[in-house]
Amino acid sequence: MAIVLNLLSVSVLAFVIGIATVAVVSRFVLFRLEQVSFNSQKFILWSLVSAPWWIAFSCISYFMPYSLGFDKVFNISWFEDFAHWHHIDIFSFSSWHALTLLLALIYLAWRVTKTTFARTKQSIALSSLLSFTDAQDARTTNGNQYLLMPVKVPVAFTTGFISPKIYVSTGLQTQVSDEQLNIIVNHELAHVTARDPLFKVLFTALASFYPSRIKQTLIEQYVLMTEKMADNEVTKEYDHHDIAQTLIDVARLQKALPTDCDQASVSYFGHDYTSLRVEGLLNPINKPSLTTFIITLALLATMPVLAASTVDSFHHFIETFFIH
């Protein structure tokens, strides 16, 4: 039990160090995201937002052999030279380790409860609204199905975790051409295929453990990426300029609407980063930068190593002030 509690203490320290590391690394990585492919962007963003978790597990995996004595069995001397945890088989409930675990447990419970409550509240409100509108089945001229809402507000969005659905209002449908409606629904269909509403919620939940500024930046970059990926799917059937013009036209129709649509479970057409999406359509990057991706991978690979070393140093530093 003492070993387990100490390893949990290691994971808490590594988690905090992971957040601090991402805060630094993201400054060098995020503004270069557009230089790499969409798949690389997705990998990098998910790696960053989940970094505290996999860094914590990496540190547990690192200290685990040492705690079980495998370093002596297999004569792995570099374990102790690089980083080690003093008397890992002893745990005192009056130590700073116990306080660390208690605070971490309280914070985790608070964060999970707050996030769950917020998402549940949003889902209930959205479900009630959609039920009230009494949306009807409809099809575009190219045969794609969507739900038409008798609402004057010009909106189109995708929502739903298990079975995502596309909603378009009559206020938007009646003000765009058939081709533009095809583009809009094709874009939303890309969100359905990728299950973006579900993964957007998961990404937002992981990002919620970061300070607000980093959290907002990560979410903004992720949403922008999903929108650009959906736009890219539409380019397989329609011209880049036609898609860009549709974005601009829809943005003009929606200019009087609030722009702070932060519902994690919804992917809106036209609300999210229109100017950047138009720029991406009109000036696509034809040759992604391999150098940027390699440098990013190198930074990600060093993060758990740095965390293990920092956990050890931080442990020594704290013990100079507190009785273990």
C-alpha positions as CSV (number, residue, x, y, z in Angstrom):
1,M,0.0,0.0,0.0
2,A,2.8,2.4,0.8
3,I,4.4,1.8,-2.6
4,V,1.1,2.5,-4.3
5,L,0.5,5.7,-2.4
6,N,4.0,6.9,-3.1
7,L,3.6,6.1,-6.8
8,L,0.3,8.1,-6.8
9,S,2.2,10.9,-5.2
10,V,4.8,10.6,-8.1
11,S,1.9,10.8,-10.6
12,V,0.5,14.0,-9.0
13,L,3.8,15.7,-9.1
14,A,4.4,14.5,-12.7
15,F,0.9,15.7,-13.7
16,V,1.6,19.3,-12.4
17,I,5.0,19.2,-14.1
18,G,3.3,18.1,-17.3
19,I,1.0,21.1,-17.3
20,A,3.9,23.4,-16.7
21,T,5.9,21.7,-19.5
22,V,3.0,22.0,-22.0
23,A,2.6,25.7,-21.1
24,V,6.2,26.2,-22.3
25,V,6.2,23.7,-25.3
26,S,2.9,25.0,-26.6
27,R,4.4,28.4,-27.2
28,F,6.8,26.9,-29.7
29,V,4.4,24.4,-31.3
30,L,0.9,25.8,-31.6
31,F,1.7,28.7,-33.9
32,R,3.5,26.4,-36.3
33,L,0.6,23.9,-36.5
34,E,-0.5,25.1,-39.9
35,Q,2.9,24.0,-41.3
36,V,2.1,20.3,-40.9
37,S,-0.6,18.0,-42.2
38,F,-4.0,17.7,-40.6
39,N,-3.2,14.2,-39.3
40,S,0.0,15.6,-37.7
41,Q,-2.0,18.5,-36.2
42,K,-4.4,16.1,-34.7
43,F,-1.6,13.9,-33.2
44,I,0.2,17.0,-31.8
45,L,-2.9,18.5,-30.2
46,W,-4.1,15.3,-28.6
47,S,-0.6,14.7,-27.4
48,L,-0.4,18.1,-25.8
49,V,-3.9,18.1,-24.2
50,S,-3.3,14.6,-22.7
51,A,0.3,15.2,-21.8
52,P,-0.1,15.5,-18.0
53,W,-1.8,12.1,-18.0
54,W,0.7,10.2,-20.2
55,I,3.6,11.9,-18.5
56,A,2.2,10.8,-15.1
57,F,1.8,7.2,-16.3
58,S,5.3,7.4,-17.8
59,C,6.8,8.5,-14.5
60,I,4.9,5.7,-12.6
61,S,6.3,3.2,-15.1
62,Y,9.8,4.6,-14.6
63,F,9.7,4.5,-10.8
64,M,7.8,1.2,-10.7
65,P,10.8,-1.1,-11.4
66,Y,12.8,0.8,-8.8
67,S,10.1,0.5,-6.2
68,L,9.8,-3.3,-6.9
69,G,13.6,-3.8,-6.7
70,F,13.9,-4.7,-10.4
71,D,16.8,-2.3,-10.8
72,K,18.9,-4.5,-8.5
73,V,17.7,-7.7,-10.0
74,F,18.7,-6.6,-13.5
75,N,21.5,-4.4,-12.3
76,I,20.1,-1.2,-13.9
77,S,22.3,1.3,-12.1
78,W,21.2,4.3,-14.2
79,F,17.8,4.2,-12.5
80,E,19.3,5.5,-9.3
81,D,21.8,7.7,-11.0
82,F,19.1,9.5,-13.1
83,A,16.2,9.7,-10.6
84,H,15.0,7.8,-7.6
85,W,12.5,8.0,-4.7
86,H,13.8,7.7,-1.2
87,H,12.2,5.0,1.0
88,I,9.4,4.4,-1.5
89,D,8.2,1.5,0.6
90,I,7.3,3.9,3.5
91,F,4.4,6.3,3.5
92,S,3.3,8.5,6.3
93,F,-0.2,10.0,6.4
94,S,1.2,13.0,8.2
95,S,3.7,13.8,5.4
96,W,3.5,16.3,2.6
97,H,2.9,13.4,0.2
98,A,-0.4,12.7,2.0
99,L,-1.4,16.3,1.8
100,T,-0.5,16.4,-1.9
101,L,-2.7,13.3,-2.6
102,L,-5.6,14.8,-0.6
103,L,-5.5,18.1,-2.5
104,A,-5.2,16.3,-5.8
105,L,-8.2,14.1,-5.0
106,I,-10.3,17.2,-4.0
107,Y,-9.3,19.0,-7.1
108,L,-10.0,16.0,-9.4
109,A,-13.5,15.5,-7.8
110,W,-14.2,19.3,-8.2
111,R,-13.0,19.4,-11.8
112,V,-14.9,16.3,-12.9
113,T,-18.1,17.4,-11.1
114,K,-17.9,20.9,-12.6
115,T,-17.2,19.6,-16.1
116,T,-19.9,17.0,-16.0
117,F,-22.5,19.5,-14.6
118,A,-21.7,22.0,-17.3
119,R,-21.9,19.5,-20.2
120,T,-25.1,17.9,-18.8
121,K,-26.7,21.3,-18.5
122,Q,-25.8,22.3,-22.1
123,S,-27.0,18.9,-23.4
124,I,-30.3,19.2,-21.7
125,A,-30.8,22.7,-22.9
126,L,-29.9,21.8,-26.4
127,S,-32.1,18.7,-26.4
128,S,-35.1,20.7,-25.1
129,L,-34.5,23.3,-27.8
130,L,-34.3,20.8,-30.6
131,S,-37.4,19.0,-29.4
132,F,-39.3,22.3,-29.3
133,T,-38.3,23.2,-32.9
134,D,-39.8,19.9,-34.3
135,A,-37.1,19.5,-37.0
136,Q,-38.2,17.5,-40.1
137,D,-36.2,15.2,-42.4
138,A,-34.9,16.9,-45.6
139,R,-32.4,16.2,-48.3
140,T,-30.0,18.3,-50.4
141,T,-30.0,18.2,-54.2
142,N,-27.0,15.8,-54.0
143,G,-28.9,13.4,-51.7
144,N,-27.4,14.1,-48.3
145,Q,-29.9,14.0,-45.4
146,Y,-30.3,16.6,-42.7
147,L,-32.9,17.9,-40.2
148,L,-34.6,21.1,-41.2
149,M,-35.6,23.4,-38.3
150,P,-38.4,26.0,-38.7
151,V,-36.3,28.7,-37.2
152,K,-35.6,32.2,-38.6
153,V,-32.0,32.3,-37.2
154,P,-29.6,31.3,-40.0
155,V,-27.6,28.4,-38.4
156,A,-26.3,25.0,-39.4
157,F,-24.6,22.6,-36.9
158,T,-23.9,19.0,-36.0
159,T,-24.6,17.6,-32.5
160,G,-24.8,14.2,-30.9
161,F,-22.4,11.8,-29.3
162,I,-23.5,8.3,-30.3
163,S,-25.4,9.2,-33.4
164,P,-24.6,12.8,-34.5
165,K,-27.1,14.6,-36.6
166,I,-27.0,17.6,-38.9
167,Y,-29.4,20.5,-38.3
168,V,-30.1,23.4,-40.7
169,S,-32.5,26.2,-40.0
170,T,-35.1,27.5,-42.6
171,G,-33.5,30.9,-41.9
172,L,-30.3,29.7,-43.5
173,Q,-31.8,27.3,-46.1
174,T,-33.9,29.9,-47.7
175,Q,-31.0,32.4,-48.0
176,V,-28.4,30.2,-49.7
177,S,-28.3,28.5,-53.1
178,D,-28.7,24.8,-53.6
179,E,-25.0,24.4,-54.3
180,Q,-24.2,26.4,-51.1
181,L,-26.6,24.2,-49.1
182,N,-24.8,21.1,-50.5
183,I,-21.5,22.6,-49.4
184,I,-22.8,23.3,-45.9
185,V,-24.3,19.9,-45.4
186,N,-21.2,18.2,-46.9
187,H,-19.1,20.1,-44.4
188,E,-21.4,19.0,-41.5
189,L,-21.4,15.4,-42.8
190,A,-17.6,15.5,-42.4
191,H,-18.1,16.3,-38.7
192,V,-20.6,13.4,-38.5
193,T,-18.1,11.0,-40.0
194,A,-15.3,12.1,-37.8
195,R,-17.6,12.2,-34.7
196,D,-16.3,15.6,-33.9
197,P,-19.0,16.5,-31.3
198,L,-17.9,13.6,-29.2
199,F,-14.2,14.1,-29.5
200,K,-14.6,17.9,-29.0
201,V,-16.2,17.2,-25.6
202,L,-13.4,14.8,-24.7
203,F,-10.8,17.3,-25.8
204,T,-12.4,20.1,-23.8
205,A,-12.6,17.9,-20.7
206,L,-8.9,17.2,-20.9
207,A,-8.1,20.9,-21.6
208,S,-10.2,21.9,-18.5
209,F,-7.3,20.8,-16.3
210,Y,-5.1,23.6,-17.7
211,P,-5.0,27.2,-16.6
212,S,-7.7,29.2,-18.5
213,R,-5.3,30.8,-21.0
214,I,-3.7,27.6,-22.2
215,K,-7.0,25.8,-22.1
216,Q,-8.6,28.4,-24.4
217,T,-5.7,28.3,-26.8
218,L,-5.7,24.5,-27.0
219,I,-9.5,24.4,-27.6
220,E,-9.4,27.1,-30.2
221,Q,-6.6,25.3,-32.1
222,Y,-8.5,22.0,-32.0
223,V,-11.8,23.5,-33.2
224,L,-10.0,25.4,-36.0
225,M,-8.3,22.1,-37.0
226,T,-11.6,20.2,-37.1
227,E,-13.3,22.9,-39.1
228,K,-10.4,23.0,-41.6
229,M,-10.4,19.2,-41.9
230,A,-14.2,19.3,-42.6
231,D,-13.6,22.1,-45.2
232,N,-10.9,19.9,-46.8
233,E,-13.3,17.0,-47.1
234,V,-15.7,19.2,-49.0
235,T,-12.9,20.2,-51.5
236,K,-13.0,16.7,-52.8
237,E,-16.3,17.6,-54.5
238,Y,-16.4,21.3,-54.7
239,D,-14.0,24.1,-55.7
240,H,-12.0,25.8,-53.0
241,H,-13.3,29.2,-54.0
242,D,-16.9,28.1,-53.9
243,I,-16.5,26.8,-50.4
244,A,-14.7,30.0,-49.3
245,Q,-17.5,32.1,-50.8
246,T,-20.1,30.0,-49.0
247,L,-18.3,30.6,-45.7
248,I,-18.2,34.3,-46.3
249,D,-21.9,34.5,-47.3
250,V,-23.0,32.5,-44.3
251,A,-20.8,34.7,-42.0
252,R,-22.6,37.8,-43.4
253,L,-25.9,36.2,-42.6
254,Q,-24.8,35.4,-39.1
255,K,-23.1,38.8,-38.4
256,A,-25.8,39.8,-35.9
257,L,-25.5,36.5,-34.0
258,P,-23.3,36.1,-30.9
259,T,-19.9,34.7,-31.7
260,D,-19.1,33.1,-28.4
261,C,-20.8,29.7,-29.1
262,D,-18.8,27.6,-26.7
263,Q,-20.9,24.5,-26.6
264,A,-18.4,21.7,-26.7
265,S,-20.9,19.2,-28.1
266,V,-21.8,21.3,-31.2
267,S,-19.9,22.0,-34.4
268,Y,-21.3,25.1,-36.1
269,F,-20.9,26.1,-39.7
270,G,-19.8,29.7,-40.1
271,H,-19.4,30.5,-36.4
272,D,-15.9,29.1,-36.0
273,Y,-12.8,31.1,-37.3
274,T,-14.3,32.0,-40.8
275,S,-11.4,34.2,-41.8
276,L,-8.7,31.6,-41.0
277,R,-10.7,28.9,-42.8
278,V,-11.1,31.1,-45.9
279,E,-7.4,31.8,-45.9
280,G,-6.7,28.1,-45.6
281,L,-8.9,27.3,-48.5
282,L,-7.5,30.1,-50.8
283,N,-3.9,29.5,-49.8
284,P,-3.5,25.9,-48.9
285,I,-0.1,24.5,-47.8
286,N,1.0,22.1,-50.5
287,K,4.1,20.7,-48.8
288,P,3.8,20.2,-45.1
289,S,7.0,20.9,-43.1
290,L,8.7,17.6,-42.0
291,T,11.2,19.6,-39.9
292,T,8.5,21.2,-37.8
293,F,6.9,17.8,-37.1
294,I,10.3,16.2,-36.2
295,I,11.1,19.0,-33.8
296,T,7.7,18.7,-32.2
297,L,8.1,14.9,-31.8
298,A,11.5,15.5,-30.1
299,L,10.0,18.0,-27.7
300,L,7.1,15.5,-26.8
301,A,9.6,12.7,-26.4
302,T,11.7,14.7,-23.9
303,M,8.7,15.7,-21.8
304,P,8.4,12.5,-19.7
305,V,12.2,12.3,-19.2
306,L,12.2,15.9,-18.0
307,A,9.3,15.2,-15.7
308,A,11.0,12.1,-14.1
309,S,14.1,14.1,-13.4
310,T,12.1,17.1,-12.1
311,V,10.0,14.9,-9.8
312,D,13.2,13.6,-8.3
313,S,14.7,17.1,-7.9
314,F,11.4,18.5,-6.5
315,H,11.2,15.7,-4.1
316,H,14.7,16.4,-2.7
317,F,13.9,20.1,-2.6
318,I,10.7,19.7,-0.6
319,E,12.3,17.3,1.8
320,T,14.8,20.0,2.8
321,F,11.8,21.9,4.4
322,F,9.4,19.2,5.5
323,I,9.8,16.1,7.5
324,H,9.0,13.1,5.3
